[in-house]
Amino acid sequence: MLRAPRPFALAPHLAPWPPPANLAIGTLKILGADNIAKTTRTIRDEPERALAILGITNNPDTHGT
């Protein structure tokens, strides 16, 4: 029976890099986070604060309605 190769088992150097966690940490550093662990815990505990980092607000724009 033929099996399809697992995507990264045979060629780990083809894995998608950088991992998403590295991108998130880099973004936090660019935005000025001094303590990455504390910042990520805060985002975990209060996910609505992460929306502001991404530029998402809960203030609908009623202009033109």
C-alpha positions as CSV (number, residue, x, y, z in Angstrom):
1,M,0.0,0.0,0.0
2,L,1.4,3.4,-1.0
3,R,1.2,6.2,1.5
4,A,1.6,9.9,0.8
5,P,4.6,11.3,2.6
6,R,4.0,13.4,5.6
7,P,4.7,17.0,4.6
8,F,7.6,17.8,6.9
9,A,8.8,14.4,8.0
10,L,11.0,14.0,5.0
11,A,12.1,17.5,4.5
12,P,12.0,19.5,7.8
13,H,13.9,22.4,6.1
14,L,10.8,23.0,4.0
15,A,8.7,23.9,7.1
16,P,7.0,27.3,7.0
17,W,9.3,29.7,8.7
18,P,9.2,31.8,10.7
19,P,6.7,30.2,13.0
20,P,3.6,32.3,13.8
21,A,4.7,32.8,17.4
22,N,7.9,34.5,16.2
23,L,5.9,36.9,14.1
24,A,3.6,37.7,17.0
25,I,6.6,38.3,19.3
26,G,8.3,40.5,16.7
27,T,5.1,42.5,16.3
28,L,4.9,43.0,20.1
29,K,8.5,44.2,20.2
30,I,7.9,46.6,17.3
31,L,4.9,48.0,19.2
32,G,7.1,48.6,22.2
33,A,6.3,45.7,24.6
34,D,9.2,45.4,27.1
35,N,8.0,42.3,28.8
36,I,6.8,39.8,26.2
37,A,5.6,37.2,28.8
38,K,3.6,39.7,30.7
39,T,2.1,41.2,27.5
40,T,1.1,37.8,26.1
41,R,-0.5,36.8,29.5
42,T,-2.5,40.1,29.4
43,I,-3.6,39.4,25.9
44,R,-4.6,35.9,26.9
45,D,-6.6,37.1,29.9
46,E,-8.1,40.1,28.1
47,P,-8.3,39.3,24.4
48,E,-10.3,42.5,23.7
49,R,-7.0,44.4,24.2
50,A,-5.4,42.4,21.4
51,L,-8.0,43.9,19.0
52,A,-6.6,47.3,19.6
53,I,-3.1,46.1,18.7
54,L,-4.5,44.9,15.4
55,G,-6.3,48.2,14.8
56,I,-9.8,46.7,15.3
57,T,-12.2,48.7,17.4
58,N,-15.8,48.2,18.5
59,N,-16.8,51.7,17.5
60,P,-19.0,51.4,14.4
61,D,-18.6,54.3,12.0
62,T,-22.2,55.6,11.4
63,H,-21.1,58.2,8.9
64,G,-23.1,57.9,5.7
65,T,-25.8,55.7,7.1
